Amino acid sequence: MNSKIASSLVALASLTAAANADVGVVEATGQFQLAGGSSSTYVSAIGAAWNPRLDGYDFGSVNTLTGQSLLLQNWYFENYAYNGGGTPPGGTTNNNWLDANNIASLVVTVMQGSTQLSSNTYGLYQSGVSGNNRFWQLSVPARDTNLAAGLSNGSYSVTFTTTYNFNQYNGGTSQVNGTTTTSTGTFSVVPGPGALALLGVAGVLGARKRR
């Protein structure tokens, strides 16, 4: 994550936490790269108003015949871990929301119309702590997943579901709950004009050979 985005996340967490100490998840952002270019696009599922919104976001067209791809390079997820203080009976900590002992994951589901084509779950790990702010991201082996791999021409939707369990402290005891946040974007797979031209030439040559 670049320094501008990182500093903005901290600022957002501080502002949100001041209003509500146990706010929980304050930001989730995906980092994507279209067609293997040199620049990346950050698209927000929660928070991060300076990024485009992921829900309903159109990633555009991907020409797989010329080697283009739609890469999910990383998934950043931030939460505010409120600590109620003290230790309730049984030794359970009073953190209200996630810490390194909790589990978080990203589920990526690709659909064509109402047909589910794939659904993959990727682990998220706690990559950093700043006060009560906890930062998570994709495990390294899960990065650079090509969302358009193996897809034929057509329109698709892709859903990103951040799933996590958290400790909920009620002032006396803590219990572990689970929840999800979901956003859906769209993209299309198309052949480029160059690829169609090559196919046309191949068809003409084949017709000549048959004569």
Backbone torsions as a table, in degrees:
resi	resn	phi	psi	omega
1	MET	NA	132.6	-177.7
2	ASN	-73.9	166.0	-172.1
3	SER	-65.3	-34.3	-180.0
4	LYS	-63.1	-45.8	-179.6
5	ILE	-67.5	-42.8	-179.0
6	ALA	-60.4	-45.2	-179.0
7	SER	-67.3	-34.1	178.9
8	SER	-68.0	-36.5	178.6
9	LEU	-63.2	-43.2	179.5
10	VAL	-62.8	-41.9	179.5
11	ALA	-63.8	-42.6	179.4
12	LEU	-63.1	-44.3	-179.4
13	ALA	-61.7	-40.4	-178.6
14	SER	-65.0	-42.7	-179.3
15	LEU	-66.3	-42.4	-178.0
16	THR	-68.8	-40.9	-177.9
17	ALA	-64.7	-34.2	-179.3
18	ALA	-64.4	-32.0	-178.6
19	ALA	-81.0	-33.8	-175.4
20	ASN	-152.8	105.0	-169.7
21	ALA	-61.8	-29.3	-177.2
22	ASP	-109.6	41.1	-174.7
23	VAL	-63.8	-27.9	178.8
24	GLY	82.3	-126.8	-175.9
25	VAL	-72.0	126.7	-179.2
26	VAL	-116.4	-13.1	-178.1
27	GLU	-162.2	139.4	170.5
28	ALA	-144.5	126.0	-174.5
29	THR	-137.1	136.0	174.4
30	GLY	-100.6	144.1	175.3
31	GLN	-110.1	121.2	-174.8
32	PHE	-127.0	155.2	176.2
33	GLN	-136.4	124.3	-179.0
34	LEU	-98.0	128.3	171.3
35	ALA	67.1	19.9	175.3
36	GLY	68.5	24.9	179.0
37	GLY	-72.3	-179.4	-176.1
38	SER	-85.8	-14.8	-177.6
39	SER	-110.3	153.4	180.0
40	SER	-114.4	155.5	177.3
41	THR	-112.6	127.4	175.4
42	TYR	-98.5	124.6	-178.1
43	VAL	-124.4	128.1	-171.8
44	SER	-93.8	135.5	171.5
45	ALA	-92.7	-40.8	179.0
46	ILE	-137.6	139.0	175.6
47	GLY	68.5	-157.7	175.9
48	ALA	49.0	66.2	-175.3
49	ALA	-64.7	-16.1	-178.3
50	TRP	-80.3	-7.8	177.8
51	ASN	-102.3	157.5	171.5
52	PRO	-60.1	153.6	179.1
53	ARG	-82.9	133.9	-177.7
54	LEU	-73.0	-39.6	-175.9
55	ASP	-65.5	113.2	-176.6
56	GLY	87.3	3.4	-177.5
57	TYR	-71.4	136.0	178.1
58	ASP	-102.3	114.9	-180.0
59	PHE	-76.5	-10.9	178.3
60	GLY	93.5	-159.6	-175.2
61	SER	-100.6	142.8	177.9
62	VAL	-120.9	123.2	179.0
63	ASN	-97.6	93.7	-177.3
64	THR	-72.2	-22.3	179.9
65	LEU	-68.1	-23.7	178.2
66	THR	-105.8	15.8	174.5
67	GLY	87.4	10.0	178.7
68	GLN	-72.9	158.6	-178.5
69	SER	-147.6	164.3	172.7
70	LEU	-121.8	100.3	-172.7
71	LEU	-94.1	131.6	166.2
72	LEU	-89.9	102.0	-174.4
73	GLN	-83.4	-31.9	179.5
74	ASN	-168.1	166.7	175.3
75	TRP	-138.0	116.0	-178.4
76	TYR	-100.2	137.6	-173.8
77	PHE	-143.8	126.4	-176.7
78	GLU	-125.5	142.3	174.9
79	ASN	-138.6	159.7	176.0
80	TYR	-104.2	119.0	-176.9
81	ALA	-98.8	95.6	179.6
82	TYR	-76.4	131.8	177.9
83	ASN	-107.0	119.1	-177.5
84	GLY	-72.8	-14.0	179.4
85	GLY	86.8	144.6	178.3
86	GLY	76.8	-178.1	-180.0
87	THR	-133.6	118.6	179.9
88	PRO	-72.0	171.2	178.8
89	PRO	-54.9	139.6	-179.6
90	GLY	94.7	-5.9	175.0
91	GLY	82.8	8.2	179.9
92	THR	-72.1	134.3	178.2
93	THR	-71.2	160.0	-174.1
94	ASN	-98.4	14.2	179.4
95	ASN	-57.8	131.2	178.5
96	ASN	-104.2	99.5	-173.1
97	TRP	108.8	-158.2	-164.7
98	LEU	-84.2	147.0	163.7
99	ASP	-140.0	-172.5	-173.0
100	ALA	-64.1	-16.4	179.5
101	ASN	-84.3	-10.6	179.6
102	ASN	-88.4	173.4	-177.5
103	ILE	-118.8	133.6	175.9
104	ALA	-135.7	144.6	-179.8
105	SER	-150.1	163.6	177.1
106	LEU	-118.6	125.4	176.1
107	VAL	-105.7	123.0	-178.9
108	VAL	-112.4	118.6	-176.5
109	THR	-120.9	125.5	178.8
110	VAL	-105.4	129.1	-178.2
111	MET	-123.7	149.5	166.5
112	GLN	-122.9	106.5	-171.3
113	GLY	65.0	-125.7	179.0
114	SER	-96.9	5.7	-177.4
115	THR	-97.3	123.3	176.5
116	GLN	-81.7	123.9	-179.0
117	LEU	-95.6	-33.5	179.7
118	SER	-161.1	154.5	174.6
119	SER	-150.3	117.5	-176.6
120	ASN	-125.6	141.1	179.7
121	THR	-109.4	129.4	-178.9
122	TYR	-121.3	135.6	-179.9
123	GLY	-74.2	144.0	173.3
124	LEU	-112.1	138.5	179.4
125	TYR	-121.9	153.3	178.9
126	GLN	-74.8	112.1	-173.9
127	SER	-97.0	-11.4	-178.9
128	GLY	-172.3	158.7	178.9
129	VAL	-134.6	133.0	174.6
130	SER	-135.6	98.2	-173.9
131	GLY	63.5	-124.4	176.7
132	ASN	-90.3	-0.1	178.6
133	ASN	-85.9	130.9	178.8
134	ARG	-117.6	134.5	-176.7
135	PHE	-114.8	135.5	-177.7
136	TRP	-127.1	155.0	172.3
137	GLN	-157.9	172.5	-177.9
138	LEU	-64.5	143.7	170.7
139	SER	-63.0	145.1	-173.5
140	VAL	-54.8	-44.5	-178.5
141	PRO	-62.2	-19.8	-178.0
142	ALA	-87.1	-7.5	-175.1
143	ARG	-78.1	162.9	-179.2
144	ASP	59.8	40.7	172.9
145	THR	-77.8	125.9	179.8
146	ASN	-85.8	107.6	-176.4
147	LEU	-69.3	-18.8	-178.1
148	ALA	-99.6	4.7	-175.8
149	ALA	-61.0	128.9	175.1
150	GLY	76.5	5.4	-177.4
151	LEU	-91.1	142.2	176.4
152	SER	-88.9	178.7	-178.9
153	ASN	-58.4	139.4	177.9
154	GLY	151.9	-178.0	180.0
155	SER	-105.7	142.3	-174.8
156	TYR	-138.0	157.6	169.8
157	SER	-121.0	149.7	179.0
158	VAL	-132.6	127.6	-177.0
159	THR	-109.4	133.3	179.6
160	PHE	-114.1	116.4	-178.2
161	THR	-117.5	114.5	175.4
162	THR	-89.0	117.5	-177.3
163	THR	-113.4	135.3	-178.2
164	TYR	-156.4	154.1	169.7
165	ASN	-108.9	157.0	-175.1
166	PHE	-149.6	158.8	177.2
167	ASN	-89.7	126.9	177.3
168	GLN	-110.4	115.1	-176.7
169	TYR	-100.0	125.6	-176.1
170	ASN	-106.1	13.2	179.8
171	GLY	102.9	-14.7	178.6
172	GLY	-135.0	-38.3	179.7
173	THR	-138.4	165.4	176.2
174	SER	-117.7	143.1	172.2
175	GLN	-133.6	153.8	-178.2
176	VAL	-95.7	124.4	176.3
177	ASN	-117.6	164.4	176.4
178	GLY	-123.8	150.9	178.8
179	THR	-158.0	171.5	-179.6
180	THR	-140.4	156.5	168.3
181	THR	-129.6	136.3	-171.5
182	THR	-132.4	138.4	173.2
183	SER	-139.3	150.9	-177.1
184	THR	-130.9	132.9	175.5
185	GLY	-119.6	177.1	-179.2
186	THR	-131.9	158.5	172.1
187	PHE	-159.2	167.3	178.2
188	SER	-131.4	154.4	176.1
189	VAL	-114.0	124.4	-177.4
190	VAL	-139.6	151.1	170.4
191	PRO	-81.8	143.6	178.8
192	GLY	-79.4	163.5	179.1
193	PRO	-56.0	-38.3	179.9
194	GLY	-62.8	-41.3	-179.6
195	ALA	-66.5	-40.7	178.3
196	LEU	-64.5	-37.1	178.5
197	ALA	-63.4	-42.5	178.6
198	LEU	-62.6	-40.6	178.0
199	LEU	-64.3	-37.2	178.9
200	GLY	-65.5	-42.9	177.9
201	VAL	-62.4	-43.1	179.8
202	ALA	-61.4	-38.3	179.6
203	GLY	-66.7	-40.6	178.8
204	VAL	-64.5	-44.9	179.8
205	LEU	-62.9	-39.3	178.8
206	GLY	-64.8	-38.7	179.8
207	ALA	-66.0	-38.7	179.4
208	ARG	-64.6	-39.9	-179.5
209	LYS	-65.5	-30.3	-177.9
210	ARG	-78.2	-16.4	-178.6
211	ARG	-74.2	NA	NA
